[in-house]
Amino acid sequence: MGPKHILLTGSPGVGKTTLVEKVVELCRRSNVPVEGFFTREVRGSGGRRVGFDIITLDGQTGPLARIDPTLRGPTVGQYTVTLDSLESLTLPLLLKADMGGILVIDEIGKMELYSKRFTTTVRKAFADPAGARILATIPVKGLHSLPLVEELRSRPDVRVVEVSRQNRDSLDHKLFTLLQANSTDKNASNE
C-alpha cells in the first residue's frame, strides 16, 4: 500500500492550491468526507498583494496575514500574521482529524507555524493512526527549513509530491486514488 498522507510541494504559484481544490471536488462528487482549509492571496487596489486569507471548506473566511502597520504579531517579510484568526478557523478543523475522510491543510508554512497550537495540533493529526488521511501543501525545500515540515517529510506514512507546471494538470485523479486506496489501511507506509 501507499502512504496515508500526501504533502504537495513546489514553487510558489505553480498550482498546488488549485490542485488541492480539484481533489476536494473529486471527494465531494464521490461523497468522501473532506474537511480543511485553503490560504488565498488578498489583492488590493491595483492588484498589489496586501495579505492572505484562510478559507475553510465550509465557507468561513478570515485573515491569515496583512500588510498593516497597526497590527501586532509575528511578521513574515512585510506581513503581520493574525494568530487569533488562524487558530479560531483552523484548530477546530484540525481537531476533527479523527473523522476519517480527508483533511486538507493548505498550507503548513512559516506564517502558520508561528502558532504553537497550530503546530502541536498538526503534529497530532499526522500521528493519529485512526485519523483522517491528510492532503497538505508545504513550502519548497529551501535554505531556511521549518522543523515541523522536515519532520513531516520524513514520516514513513507520508509521500511528498513535487508539483510542477508539467505535472500539475494530471495529478488530481492520481492523488485522489492514492488517498482512497489507503482509506482502510491505517498503518500504510511509503512505497
Secondary structure, 3 states (H helix, E strand, C coil): CCCCEEEEECCCCCCHHHHHHHHHHHHHHCCCCEEEEEEEEEECHHHCEEEEEEEECCCCEEEEEECCCCCCCCEECCEEECHHHHHHHHHHHHHCHHHCCEEEECCCCCCHHHCHHHHHHHHHHHHCCCCCEEEEECCCCCCCCCHHHHHHHCCCCEEEEECCCCCHHHCHHHHHHHHHHCCCCCCCCCC
